[in-house]
Amino acid sequence: MGNAKNAEEPIIMTREGYEKLKNELIRLRSEGRMEIGRQLEEARGFGDLSENAEYHAAKEAQAKMESRILWLESQLGKAKVVDAKDLDTSRVSLGTTVEVLDLESQKAFVYTIVGSEESDPAQMRISSASPVGQALLGAEVGNEVLVRAPKGVRKLKITRISIA
């Protein structure tokens, strides 16, 4: 029963993340399906479908795309959007940007805390479920937090919290 409950829990995400998923869904439903339809039609022209590699590849691409559409619909249906106007910048929360100082290296980092589906470490958009995200959530400016990451423990000091 625990799994059924977890399946219905909301997926918290920023407005930007929600819009990105919604736009992908719209694109796949229209352009994606039309493109796969063209590929299938073209592949049918190559003859016997039982030995037609192009047809089978297009059918596989269609199945992957339809699976992605179902997943996006599910994510968007369970989404709880955090709006910037509702954010409290006295504490780190989903949707905030937080500036930290690594107390060992003395390097400054700026992270934006986002939902799991929005994370992009290369852009410093980190998941609230990541080790850094978990350590920062709820912290205030001036707090020092310990991050237990695969590469070891890091001590970060929060220097600023703002709206992403």
ChimeraX attribute file (.defattr): number of C-alpha atoms within 10 A of each C-alpha:
attribute: neighborCount
match mode: 1-to-1
recipient: residues
	/A:1	5
	/A:2	6
	/A:3	7
	/A:4	8
	/A:5	8
	/A:6	9
	/A:7	11
	/A:8	11
	/A:9	11
	/A:10	14
	/A:11	17
	/A:12	21
	/A:13	26
	/A:14	22
	/A:15	15
	/A:16	16
	/A:17	21
	/A:18	21
	/A:19	14
	/A:20	12
	/A:21	17
	/A:22	16
	/A:23	12
	/A:24	15
	/A:25	19
	/A:26	13
	/A:27	13
	/A:28	19
	/A:29	14
	/A:30	10
	/A:31	11
	/A:32	19
	/A:33	15
	/A:34	12
	/A:35	14
	/A:36	19
	/A:37	15
	/A:38	13
	/A:39	18
	/A:40	19
	/A:41	13
	/A:42	14
	/A:43	20
	/A:44	14
	/A:45	11
	/A:46	13
	/A:47	11
	/A:48	11
	/A:49	13
	/A:50	8
	/A:51	10
	/A:52	14
	/A:53	13
	/A:54	16
	/A:55	22
	/A:56	15
	/A:57	14
	/A:58	20
	/A:59	17
	/A:60	13
	/A:61	16
	/A:62	19
	/A:63	13
	/A:64	12
	/A:65	17
	/A:66	16
	/A:67	12
	/A:68	15
	/A:69	19
	/A:70	13
	/A:71	13
	/A:72	18
	/A:73	15
	/A:74	14
	/A:75	19
	/A:76	19
	/A:77	12
	/A:78	15
	/A:79	18
	/A:80	16
	/A:81	19
	/A:82	20
	/A:83	14
	/A:84	16
	/A:85	7
	/A:86	9
	/A:87	17
	/A:88	14
	/A:89	18
	/A:90	13
	/A:91	20
	/A:92	26
	/A:93	26
	/A:94	25
	/A:95	29
	/A:96	22
	/A:97	21
	/A:98	26
	/A:99	18
	/A:100	25
	/A:101	18
	/A:102	16
	/A:103	13
	/A:104	9
	/A:105	10
	/A:106	11
	/A:107	10
	/A:108	14
	/A:109	14
	/A:110	17
	/A:111	21
	/A:112	26
	/A:113	30
	/A:114	28
	/A:115	23
	/A:116	17
	/A:117	15
	/A:118	19
	/A:119	19
	/A:120	13
	/A:121	11
	/A:122	7
	/A:123	10
	/A:124	15
	/A:125	21
	/A:126	24
	/A:127	23
	/A:128	24
	/A:129	15
	/A:130	17
	/A:131	15
	/A:132	20
	/A:133	22
	/A:134	19
	/A:135	19
	/A:136	26
	/A:137	18
	/A:138	13
	/A:139	19
	/A:140	20
	/A:141	17
	/A:142	12
	/A:143	14
	/A:144	19
	/A:145	20
	/A:146	15
	/A:147	18
	/A:148	15
	/A:149	11
	/A:150	7
	/A:151	6
	/A:152	7
	/A:153	10
	/A:154	15
	/A:155	16
	/A:156	26
	/A:157	21
	/A:158	23
	/A:159	17
	/A:160	18
	/A:161	23
	/A:162	18
	/A:163	18
	/A:164	17
